[in-house]
Amino acid sequence: MSNQRSRFVPYWRLSSFYFFYFASLGVLVPYWSLYLKHLGYSSLIIGSLIAILPATKLIAPYIWGWLADHTRRSMFIIRVASVLALLSFSLVFVNEQLWWLALVMLLFSFFWNAILPQFEAMTLNHLGDRAHQYSMIRLWGSLGFILVVVLMGDLLQHFTTSAIPVVVLITFIGIALSSFVVPEKLNIPHEDHAPIWYVIKQPKVLAFLVVCFLMLCSHGPYYTFYTIYLEEQGYSSHMIGVLWAIGVLAEVIIFLIMHRLLVTHGARKLLIVTLSLTTLRWLLIGFFVHDLAILFVAQLIHAFSFGVFHAVGISLVHEFFTGSHQGRGQALYSSVSYGAGVATGSFISGIVWDLWGASWLFTFASCCTLVAMAIVWRYIRVSHQPVMG
């Protein structure tokens, strides 16, 4: 970022928060299921426990989003939630019994999942009419993920899985500290005080939310069992970390050019291409796990299945939900996709994994994205270029 940009936007302070938040994901997403497996829990229990993390997104983001929209003190809400997430996660070191882990995961994820949607809205408020620069800030989250996912893979070569919650705790400390350096930026009050339901019930908005649910439901098998799947096929923890990192590195590269892609191609075309490639990605993982080169290709598609999809999603939410609806709009997007979608996919994964195995599990994932693509083709017509373009 140039000095001129930095003068108006707290670029590094915003970026530091994304760095630590996605660093925490870099431990939780690839390795938390592995931690649970080494505690001796079954696939069904692991799938159910992992589903708790996104399941709290069904409620938590919207509750905190309502508070942020009505108090117009989003950063205060983010700081409180960050500290409470840190304190509640520290309880994981008290006991390893199933009921205690379930309780702790429910508690800390209620606060942790409240943070990101509000921070997304805060970032866009800071950017104002330069919202297309969002991806240049968000990419630091991807870099945090890459650093920690590779570091964790190397650490597991020398330490037991008990190191996993310790690293999560460190990232949560970083989230809490960085939240206190980001200044408040109030949103612009909505001129039309119509209830948010009038926005949600528009056919294109409903279709968009269903697509988000299906896309992230397809990621449930990936988030829950990809690391376990690779470990069972004989891949080292280092190589597993590298494969995760390759995907997010591809995501970083796409974030660097997303503002151009949105302008030149538009949201609808990008969604169709992304869902097509994601369908291919799940099939490659499900049926060619023994071929490392193909796994690398599949991970490169993460640039689309997460990077492009998320950037387009944030863009459309910012277009559909304006003014005083921003916080709840971002929360709804998070709840439906990363909440209900991932929770459903994770829970189903625990069942399908035991009954039919990985190939059928990732076939299920590909079916979700095919249906989502059909919905985009039929229902989503964006009237103008996304605001982030």
N, C-alpha and C positions, 0 to 999 in steps of 0.2 A: 504494500500500500504506500502511496506517496504521502509526503508530509501534508499536502492539502487535504487528502482524505482523512488522515489521522487527526487533523485539527478539528474536524466536525464529528467523527465517529470514533469511539473508544475501541479501536480495532483490536489491540493486543489484550485488553481486559476482557472483551467479549470472547476472543479466541481462546484465552486461557481457561475459561469456563468450559467451552466445548472440548478442549483438550482433556481435562480431567474427567468430564462426564463420560466421554466415549472411551477413555482409558478404563473406567470401571466396567463398561460393556465389554472391553477387550479381555477381561478376566471372567466376568459372569457368563457371557454368551458361549464362548468356546469351552470353558473349563469347569463351570459349576456342576454340570451333569457328571463330569468325570470325577469330581470331588464326591458327589453323592454315590456314584458307583463304587468308589473305593471305601465308602463307609458301609457298603454291603447291601444297599437297597436295590430292589428289582427294577426292571424296565418300566413296569406300570407305575410304581411308586415314584421313580425318577420323573417320568412324564407328568405325573400329577403334581409333584412339587415344583417342577419347572413352570407348569401352567399357572402357578400362583403369581409369579412375577408379572406376566402380562395381564392376568385376570384383574388385578387391582386397578389397571388402567381403565377398566369399564366404569369405575366410579371416581377414583381419586383425582384425575386431571380435571374432570368437570366440576367437582366440588371446589377445588383450588382455583380453577378458572373463573367460576362464579364470584369467588371472593376477590380475585384480582380485578375483574371487570367492574365490580361495584365499589371497591375501595380505591381503585386506581393506584394501588401501591404494589405493583407486581414484584419489584425487587425485594421488598420487605417479605412478601409471601415466599419468594424463592429462597431467601436466606433462612427463614424459619424452617422450611421444609428440608433444606440441605443439612442443617444442624440436627434435626430430628431423625433424618435418615442415617446420619453418622452414628448417633447415640443408639438407635434401635438395632443397627447392624452389629454393633459391638457385642450384643447379647448372644451372637452365634457362637462365641467362644465358651459360653457357660455350659452347654449341653449338646450332645449329638443325637439325642433320641428323636424319633420321627415327629412326635407331637410338638416338641420344642422348636425343631427346625422349621416346621410348617408355620408355627406362630410367629417366629422371628422373620421369616421370609414374607409373611403377610404384612407384618408391621412395617418393616423397613421399606418394602416396595410401595406401600401406600404413600409414603413421603417422597421416596426417590422418583416414582413415576409422575409425581405432581410437578416436578421441577422443569423438565425439558419443554413441554408445550408453552409454558409461560415465558421461558427464556427465548423460545423461537419468536414469540410475539414481541418481546422486549427488543430483540435484535432488529426485527423489521421496523419497529418504532424508531430506533436509533438511526437506521439507514434512510428512512423516509422515502423520498423519490429515487433513491439509489438502491432500491431493494434488489436489483439484479446483482449487486455485489455480495449478496448473502453467501453464495457458494465459496467465495474467497475467505470468508470467516469460518464457515462450517467445515472446510477442509482440514482445519487444525484439530477438529474432533477425530477425523479419520486418521490423522497422523498419530494422535494419542492412542487410538485403538491399535494401530500397527506396532508402535513401540512396545506396548504392554503385551500384546499377544505373542510377539516373538520372544520378548524377555521371559514371559511365563513359560513358554515352551522350553527354553534353555534352563530355567530354574528347575523344572521338573525332571531334568536329566540328573540333577544333583540332590534335590530335596524331595520329600514326600508330598502328597497332595495336601497336607496340612498347611502348606505355604499359600495355597490359593486364597483362603479367607483373609490371610494377613495382607496380601497384595490388594485385595478388594478394599480393606479398611484404609490402606494408604491412599487409594484413589478417592475414597469418600472424604478423607481429610482435605485433599486438594480441591474437591468440589466445594466444600463448605468455605474454605479460605478464599477461593477465587470469587465466590458470590458476593463477598463484602467489598470488592474493589470495583464492581460494575455500578455505574451511576443509574439512578432511576430515570426513566424517560416515559412520560405520560402519553397514553394514546389520545387520539383526537376523538372527542365525543361524537357518537353516531347521530346524524341529523334526523334520521328516521328511527323512532323508538319502537318500531314493530317488533313483536316477539321473535326470537331466534327461530322458532318453528316455521315461520313463513319463509325463511331462507332454506331450511332443511328439506321442506316438502317439495321444492322444485325438482322436477324429474332428473335434470342433469346433476344436481347435488346428491340426490338419493342414489343415482347410478354410480357416481364417483365414490360414495361411501361403501357401496357393495363391492366395487372393484378393489378398494383398499382392503376390505375384510378378506377377500379371496386371495389377493396377492400375499398378504402377510400370513394367512392360514397356510399357504404353500411353503412359507419359510419355517413353520413350526418344526417339521422333521429335520431341517438343516440346523436350526438353533439347538435342538434338543439332542440329536443323535449323531451329528456329523463327526464330532471328535471321537465319540465312542466307536462309531463305524470304522473310522480310519485306524484307531488303535487296535481293533479286533482284526483288521487286515494286515497288521504287522508294521504299520508306519510308526516311526519314532515320534516322541513328543516335540522334538525340534522341527521335523518335517511337517507335523500337524500345524505348528505355529506358523511356519513359512507359508503353508497353503492358505491359512486364514489371512495372513498379512498380504499375500498376493492379491486376494480379492479386494481388500480395503485400499491397497495401493492403486488398483485400477479405478476404484471409486474416487480417490483423490484426483487422479488425472482427469476424470470426467467432470468433476466439480470445477476444474480450472477453465473448462470451455462451455459449461452449461449455459451461461448467459448468452452465448452465441447460438447454441443449439435451440434454445427456446425461441429466439427471434426468428431463426431461419426455418425451423420445422414446425413449431407450435406444439401445444400440449397433447392434442389428440394423436397425431402421428407418432410422437415420441412414446406415448403409452402403448400403442399397438406394437411398435418395434420392440419395446421393452418386455412386454408380456410374451411375445413370440420367442425371444431369446431366453427368457427365464424358463419357459416350458422346455426348451432344449437343454438348458443347464441341469434341471432336475433329472432328466432322462440320462444325461451323460454321467452324473454322479451315481445314479441308481444302478446302471448297467456296465460301467467301465471303471469301477473303483480300482482295479488292479493296474491300470495304465496311468502312470504318473503324468505323462504329457497331456492326456485328455483331462485329468483332474485340474491341471494348470489352466487349460482352456476354459473349463467350467468355472473356475474361480475368477478368470478375467471377465466373464459375463456379469460378475457382481457389479461391475461399473454401471450396468443397466438395471439389473434386478433390485439393487438398492440405490445407487447413486442417482441415476436419471429418474427413477420412480419417486424417490423422496423429494428431489428438487422440484419436479413437476407437481407433486402433491402439495408441498408448501406453497408453491406459486398459486395453485388453484384455490387452496383454502384462503389465502390472502386476498384473492379476487372475490370469492363467494361471500366471505364473512368480513365485514368492514366495521370500522369504528369501535363502538363498545361491544361488538360481537366477536372481536378478534381473539381474546383469550379463550372464550368458550369454543370458538371455531377450531383453534389449534388443539384444544383439549378433546373435542369430539373426533377430530381426525386421528389423534393419538389413541383414543379409547377404542374406536372401531377397528383400526388397523393393528397397531402394536399391542393393543389390549385384547379385544375379542378375537381378532384374527390369529395372533400368535398363540393365545391361550387355547383356542379350539384346535389349532394345528398341533400344538405340543401334547395335548391330552389324547387326541386321536393317534398320535405317533406312538405313545406308550402302549396302545392296544395293538396297532398294526405291526409294530416291530416284533412283538412276541408271536403273533399269529401267522404272519406271512413273510416277514423279513424286509430287508432294506430296499430291494428292488421294487416291491409293491408299494412300499412307503413313499418312495420318491416318484412312483407313477401316480399315486394319489395327489402329490404336490403338483405334478404337471397338469393334471385334470383341473385343479383349481385355477391355474393361470389361463388355461384354454377357455374356461367359462368366463373369466374376467375379460379376456380379449373380445369375446363375442358381445359382452355388455358395452364395452367401449365403442365398438364398431356401430352398434345399434343406437345407443342413447346419448353418448357424450359428444356434444357439439359446442365448442367454446366460441363465444361470439366475437372475441378479439384476442389479441396476443396477451399472454400472461404478464402480469405486472412485473415479474422478476426478469422478464426478457428485456 
